[in-house]
Amino acid sequence: MATTERAETTIGGRRDRDRGQTAIEFVGVTPLIILLLIALWQCALIGYTFILAGNAADVAARAGNGARSGQDAACENGGREDLPSAWQGRAFFHCDVAPEPGLYKVEVDLDVPVLVPGVLDWGPKVTGKAASAREG
């Protein structure tokens, strides 16, 4: 019986010493997990901006090419139509860039919105390009 008592005391003593260790580890790791989630969300915003830039350039090229008059205004209005509000104010449209016979080219520059404004204002630019065959 002496060995059983000693084993229980050792286990019980170790538990008393380690009490609260999990809570301390959790509190220490929580800020790292939050920073990782913020970084992943920012990466998702960058990817979504690439998708929006390509789509806005495509829509703008079709709208500008199909307009009879005021092609630049139609180009910009068509491209801005589907952009979410976070990207609206930072969108720059370059309609009929480097004119070529038979093509109407558009470039769209979008700033990537920052998840935490004012803290990280590094906002990279994303460029989307598209072209549409000129209509007769």
FENTA-V385923 format. One record per backbone hydrogen bond with DSSP energy under -0.5 kcal/mol. CO is the residue of the C=O (numbers start at 0). NH is the residue of the N-H. Records with the same first field share a line. If there is no record, write none. Layout:
CO = NH, NH
This chain:
0 = 4
1 = 5
2 = 6
3 = 7
4 = 8
5 = 9
6 = 10
7 = 11
8 = 12
9 = 13
10 = 14
11 = 15
12 = 16
13 = 17
15 = 18
17 = 20
19 = 23
20 = 24
21 = 25
22 = 26
23 = 27
24 = 28
25 = 29
26 = 30
28 = 32
29 = 33
30 = 34
31 = 35
32 = 36
33 = 37
34 = 38
35 = 39
36 = 40
37 = 41
38 = 42
39 = 43
40 = 44
41 = 45
42 = 46
43 = 47
44 = 48
45 = 49
46 = 50
47 = 51
48 = 52
49 = 53
50 = 54
51 = 55
52 = 56
53 = 57
54 = 58
55 = 59
56 = 60
57 = 61
58 = 62
59 = 63
60 = 64
61 = 65
62 = 66
69 = 73
70 = 74
71 = 75
72 = 76
73 = 77
74 = 78
75 = 79
76 = 80
79 = 82
83 = 86, 87
84 = 88
87 = 90
89 = 110
91 = 108
92 = 94
93 = 96, 106
95 = 98
99 = 102
101 = 133
102 = 99, 104
103 = 131
104 = 95, 96
105 = 129
106 = 93
107 = 109, 127
108 = 91
109 = 125
110 = 112
114 = 116
115 = 118, 119
119 = 121
123 = 111
125 = 109
127 = 107
129 = 105
131 = 103
